[in-house]
Amino acid sequence: MQHAVGSPLPPPHQPGHGPADGWSPAAHQPGPHQGPAPVPPPPPAPGSAPVSQPPPTPGFTAPPPPGPASHHTVPQHTSAPPTPDTTGHVPLPPGGPVAVPTTPPATAAPDPTNTTLAVLLIGPAGAGKTSVAKYWADHRRVPTAHISLDDVREWVRSGFADPQSGWNDHSEAQYRLARRTCGFAARNFLANGISCILDDAVFPDRPVVGLGGWKRHVGPGLLPVVLLPGLDIVLERNAHRTGNRRLTDEEVARIHGRMAGWYGSGLPIIDNSQMDVPQTARVLDDVLARSIASPPNW
């Protein structure tokens, strides 16, 4: 855990070790002695023989003789409040999934550009999910993070399950691991008041793996929106891709056909075939405003 520069770490709490518990540097008085100064013995009475004193034992301080001079006040130490557990400068509340966003009663529609949200952008390869998510996150009036499932999957370098090699147990395991990692990151951002938009190619015929998995990892307040342009558009956009992000035309057509199952699901769908990225982001804000006012049943 990192601490702010110039803020020293507090001493570890060890019960039974005296002043370390609630110790405050300001409570100590400077001086060479830690206890009261020794009181000298009274002078002998006239005519009496001097009383011999035993030599002092090294390392031992004799207690003062009884009498009024032996009464002294022990300095009391003030207690300092415990240092809270922090991450950076923002205290982390107890972890928990993001709740369904609520808005106070008002005549005006809710403003999604000024609200902390968790958005899941769904669509086939070539739908423009990543471009729209980045633009949308860049132009919000509140702190917003973009979390791309493909980017997290590609953190694996050696042994990466390339989607061009087909879907198998290996790629399935890496997909599940990446989704859990994205969900964990989203919840940490949201706990610190930072909105999130995630993008993933979630299939409607695999609800347990897709939407169900995201709902478990992020929470019921996650707002899913589907980007689904025409097949000719996604084929054209896929042709401009490079590396392992580019799929064959047959694979793109198959994925697009499966995505058509979102029609009739109750989720909001944006056909951005004739829209550029800024236009699609503006439509996304309108869709999210309606979703906040009346969350979809998914």
TAVEN-V307685 format. One record per helix or strand of 3 or more residues. SS is the DSSP state (hx for helix, st for strand). FROM is the first residue (numbers start at 1). TO is the last residue. If there is no record, write none. Layout:
BEGIN
ss=[SS & SS]
from=[FROM & FROM]
to=[TO & TO]
END
This chain:
BEGIN
ss=[hx & hx & hx & hx & st & hx & st & hx & hx & hx & st & hx & st & hx & hx & hx & st & hx]
from=[18 & 25 & 68 & 112 & 118 & 129 & 144 & 149 & 163 & 169 & 195 & 211 & 223 & 231 & 243 & 249 & 268 & 277]
to=[20 & 27 & 70 & 114 & 123 & 138 & 148 & 153 & 165 & 191 & 200 & 218 & 227 & 239 & 245 & 262 & 270 & 293]
END
